[in-house]
Amino acid sequence: MKTRLLRFFIRFLGILPLPLLRAGGRLAGWLAYRIPNRELANVRINLNLCFPELSAPEREVLLKTTLQENAITLLEMPAVWYGETDAWLKRLDMGAVADDIRRLMQQGKGVVVAMPHLGNFEISAHFFGAIGKATGLYRPPRKEGLESLMLEGRNRPGQNRMVATDRQGIKALYQALDKGELIVILPDQQPKTAKGGGGVFAPFFSVPALTMTLVNRFARKTGAPVYFIAFVRTGAKPEYKVIGLQAGDAIASKDAEVAATELNAGVEQLVRQFPHQYQWTYRRFQAQPDGVNPYKKS
């Protein structure tokens, strides 16, 4: 029953106009700022760690705006999942990003796309479907019934497909690169552990962050270039801007910490352009070299 209600609610959100969804997101973000909650606490801690150069009032403004933008992204997701690709592509200012990715694909080694949780990353399903075949890595959501809805929206017939974070999924990504296709990875998710080479500590906004080594392994073993990308709201027409940049050679370094530093630097470069649209609600720094969790109340 709960799953059916969830599906109905998400489908309902998917038919609402974007201005209404954004107004709802701003209201939800305002309430999240006024009512004590975990997300509010997480954002405050993250901003204090990452933006010490800002004054306390400036961080509060960024905090409030972040909660509103994160809520807007959440409410926009169903509209993206079930919207027409042509309509969504018309909302995008692609700049030179699409041409950059096509140029890299011509090298024949595929492209590793590193897409952080910045702006509305769900738009990527439409964007990549218009460029070439893309295989994305995802973690199954905890909420029962949400996975099938998410996959319906992200899998575009004949173009995109999603694979889970297991051995078969990783194998599928290597196969996609062998075919010269795109693979898409969310690079700012904290790996479960640093043991076994799954992650290393590297600076992110000058703060130690347990960082995945997966992108490095793909780049090092296949020679595929790595490209950072994000889809951010502009507040004007077109409604979204595609921003991106190619990673430096260090991303394929044999030294995992050097590669992780390059990975985080690329993510940070995009985030600093639109910091209020980043998912600061996530506990990015939960694991620390000294074992002290900054999110845990003393």
C-alpha positions in Angstrom: 0.0 0.0 0.0 2.8 2.4 0.9 4.6 1.6 -2.3 1.5 2.3 -4.4 0.9 5.6 -2.6 4.5 6.6 -3.2 4.3 5.8 -6.9 1.1 7.8 -7.2 2.6 10.8 -5.4 5.8 10.7 -7.5 3.7 10.5 -10.7 1.6 13.4 -9.5 4.6 15.5 -8.9 5.8 14.6 -12.4 2.8 16.3 -14.1 3.0 19.6 -12.1 4.5 22.7 -13.8 8.1 23.5 -12.9 7.3 27.0 -11.5 4.9 25.4 -9.0 7.5 22.7 -8.1 10.1 25.4 -7.5 7.8 27.4 -5.4 7.1 24.3 -3.3 10.8 23.7 -3.0 11.5 27.2 -1.7 8.7 26.8 0.8 10.0 23.4 1.9 13.6 24.8 2.2 12.4 27.7 4.2 10.6 25.3 6.6 13.7 23.1 6.9 15.7 26.2 7.8 13.2 27.2 10.5 12.6 23.8 12.1 15.6 21.9 13.6 16.4 18.8 11.7 19.3 16.6 10.6 19.7 18.1 7.1 19.9 21.6 8.6 22.6 20.4 11.0 24.5 18.7 8.3 24.6 21.7 6.0 25.7 24.0 8.8 28.6 21.7 9.7 29.6 21.3 6.1 29.6 25.0 5.3 31.5 25.8 8.5 34.2 23.2 7.4 34.4 24.2 3.8 33.9 28.0 3.8 35.8 29.3 6.8 36.6 32.5 4.8 32.9 33.5 4.9 31.4 35.5 7.7 28.8 33.8 9.9 25.9 35.8 8.3 27.2 34.9 4.8 27.2 31.2 5.7 23.6 31.5 7.0 22.5 33.0 3.7 24.2 30.2 1.9 22.7 27.6 4.3 19.1 28.8 3.7 19.6 29.0 -0.1 21.1 25.5 -0.1 18.1 24.0 1.7 15.8 25.6 -0.8 17.8 24.6 -3.8 18.1 21.0 -2.6 14.4 20.8 -2.0 13.7 22.2 -5.5 16.0 19.5 -7.0 14.1 16.8 -5.1 10.7 18.0 -6.3 11.9 18.4 -9.9 13.1 14.8 -10.1 9.7 13.2 -11.2 9.2 15.9 -13.8 12.7 15.0 -15.2 12.1 11.3 -15.0 8.8 11.3 -16.9 9.3 14.4 -19.1 9.9 14.3 -22.9 13.6 14.4 -23.9 13.1 17.1 -26.5 11.4 19.4 -24.1 14.2 19.0 -21.5 16.9 19.5 -24.1 15.3 22.8 -25.1 15.7 24.0 -21.4 19.5 23.4 -21.6 22.3 25.8 -22.4 24.9 23.2 -23.3 27.7 25.6 -24.1 30.7 23.7 -25.4 30.2 20.7 -23.1 28.4 18.4 -25.6 31.0 19.1 -28.2 33.8 18.5 -25.7 32.4 15.1 -24.8 31.9 14.1 -28.5 35.5 15.1 -29.2 36.7 12.9 -26.4 34.6 10.0 -27.6 36.3 10.2 -31.0 39.5 8.9 -29.3 37.8 5.5 -29.1 38.4 4.8 -25.5 35.1 5.9 -24.1 34.6 8.6 -21.6 34.3 8.4 -17.8 31.9 11.1 -16.8 32.2 12.3 -13.2 28.9 13.9 -12.2 28.7 15.3 -8.6 25.5 16.0 -6.7 25.3 19.6 -8.0 22.2 21.1 -9.5 19.7 18.8 -11.1 21.8 15.8 -12.0 18.8 13.8 -13.2 18.7 15.8 -16.4 21.7 13.8 -17.4 19.4 11.0 -18.6 18.1 13.3 -21.4 21.5 14.9 -22.1 23.5 11.7 -22.5 20.8 10.1 -24.5 21.2 12.8 -27.1 25.0 12.3 -27.3 25.5 8.5 -27.2 25.0 5.4 -25.3 25.7 5.8 -21.6 25.9 3.4 -18.7 25.5 4.8 -15.2 26.4 3.4 -11.8 23.8 3.8 -9.0 23.2 2.7 -5.4 19.7 1.2 -4.9 17.7 3.5 -2.7 16.6 2.4 0.7 13.0 3.3 0.2 11.0 0.3 -1.0 9.4 0.9 -4.4 11.5 3.9 -5.3 14.2 1.9 -7.3 11.8 0.9 -10.1 10.5 4.4 -10.4 14.0 5.9 -10.5 15.2 3.3 -13.2 12.1 4.0 -15.3 13.1 7.7 -15.4 16.8 7.2 -15.9 16.8 4.4 -18.5 16.2 5.9 -21.9 15.2 3.3 -24.6 18.2 2.4 -26.7 20.5 4.8 -25.0 20.9 4.9 -21.2 21.0 2.0 -18.8 21.7 1.9 -15.1 23.8 -0.8 -13.3 24.1 -1.4 -9.6 27.3 -1.1 -7.6 28.3 -4.7 -7.6 30.8 -6.9 -9.6 28.4 -7.3 -12.5 27.8 -3.5 -12.6 31.6 -2.7 -12.7 32.1 -5.3 -15.4 29.3 -3.6 -17.5 31.1 -0.3 -17.1 34.4 -1.7 -18.4 32.6 -3.3 -21.3 30.9 0.1 -22.2 34.3 1.8 -22.2 35.7 -1.0 -24.5 32.9 -0.1 -26.9 33.9 3.6 -26.8 30.7 4.6 -24.9 30.1 6.8 -21.9 30.0 5.7 -18.3 28.6 7.9 -15.6 29.8 7.9 -12.0 28.8 10.1 -9.0 32.3 10.9 -7.7 31.3 12.6 -4.4 29.8 9.6 -2.6 31.8 8.4 0.4 33.0 4.8 -0.1 32.0 2.4 2.6 35.6 1.8 3.7 39.2 2.7 2.9 40.1 -1.0 3.3 40.8 -3.0 0.2 41.5 0.0 -1.9 37.9 1.2 -2.1 38.8 4.7 -0.9 41.6 7.0 0.2 41.6 10.3 2.0 42.1 13.4 -0.1 41.3 17.1 0.4 37.9 18.4 -0.6 37.6 22.1 0.2 40.8 21.6 2.2 39.0 19.1 4.5 40.1 15.4 4.5 37.4 13.3 2.7 37.3 9.6 2.1 37.3 9.5 -1.7 36.5 6.7 -4.1 39.3 5.1 -6.2 36.9 3.7 -8.8 37.3 6.6 -11.2 41.1 6.3 -11.0 40.9 2.6 -11.8 38.9 3.1 -14.9 41.1 5.9 -16.1 44.3 4.1 -15.4 43.3 0.7 -16.8 41.5 1.8 -19.9 43.1 5.2 -20.8 39.7 6.7 -21.0 39.5 10.5 -20.3 37.6 11.8 -17.4 35.1 14.7 -17.7 33.3 16.5 -14.9 29.8 17.7 -15.6 26.8 19.3 -13.8 23.4 20.7 -14.7 22.6 23.9 -12.7 19.6 26.1 -12.6 20.1 29.6 -14.1 17.0 31.5 -13.0 16.6 32.6 -16.6 16.1 31.2 -20.1 17.4 28.6 -20.9 16.5 27.3 -17.4 19.6 25.2 -16.9 23.2 25.5 -17.8 25.5 22.6 -18.5 29.0 23.2 -17.0 32.0 20.9 -17.3 35.7 20.4 -17.5 38.2 17.7 -18.4 40.3 16.2 -15.6 44.0 16.5 -15.6 46.4 13.6 -16.2 46.8 13.1 -12.5 43.4 11.4 -12.5 45.1 8.3 -13.9 48.0 8.4 -11.6 49.3 5.1 -10.1 49.3 6.9 -6.7 45.6 6.6 -5.5 45.9 9.7 -3.3 47.2 11.9 -6.1 44.3 10.7 -8.3 41.8 11.3 -5.6 43.1 14.8 -5.0 42.6 15.5 -8.7 39.1 14.0 -8.6 38.0 16.2 -5.6 39.6 19.3 -7.2 37.5 18.8 -10.3 34.3 18.4 -8.2 35.3 21.4 -6.1 35.9 23.6 -9.2 32.3 23.0 -10.4 30.8 23.4 -6.9 32.4 26.7 -6.3 30.6 28.1 -9.3 27.2 27.3 -7.8 27.8 26.4 -4.1 24.1 26.9 -3.2 23.0 24.1 -5.6 25.3 21.5 -4.1 24.0 18.7 -1.9 25.6 19.9 1.4 23.0 17.8 3.3 25.2 14.8 2.7 27.6 13.8 5.4 30.6 13.9 3.1 33.2 14.1 5.9 31.8 11.5 8.2 34.9 9.3 8.0 38.1 11.1 9.1 41.7 10.0 9.4 41.6 10.6 13.2 38.3 8.8 13.6 36.5 11.9 14.8 33.1 12.2 13.2 32.3 16.0 12.8 28.5 15.2 12.6 28.4 13.3 15.9 27.3 15.2 18.9 29.8 15.2 21.7 
